[in-house]
């Protein structure tokens, strides 16, 4: 895709990123919105961070799995183009977050680590109508430069004190922001209305930021939060549930 209404930088293991992408897809159904999916790796942008000090114990495994999945995404984009990447981004989220959490399969760290394995990825590729040999990219570090380049592109637009997702409005000249971060989806038929509010802020040249660290647990069955249920509210100061200040 050479031009699009937005560029959406995603990491497939970020639940808030997935919810925002689902909302953006709802907007696509209501409006003539085009999306260019790009990459930002939580593992790469946190490469300087002491995970033991700053994150819950399962985060490093989860972020590493996300990088491995993005390698598959990068190879998919290179070999099969933007439509295939669009299908794969959706399939990643459906398998990771829109599927009930497993029971009796080990601890959370092992569960998140499994997301970076062939056993997990091959069924996703099949669902997206893609060759399963794309899973070879899980271990192909040569894709990391391309993933890093996308992420650095996003951070040049927003600054570095951000997370995922990042949306670039009306690229290449338009402004980019971290978020919007949402914990549940709007009602059917109102996705475009919410989008209009966000675009209105983005189009004002002096707008910089709206922020709060209190978030509901994402309304995703993969987190054990059924649709229509309000998730537990948590304080994500610094963009994550940090262990130490």
Order of alpha helices (4+ residues) and beta strands (2+ residues): beta-alpha-beta-alpha-alpha-alpha-alpha-alpha-alpha-alpha-beta-beta-alpha-beta-beta
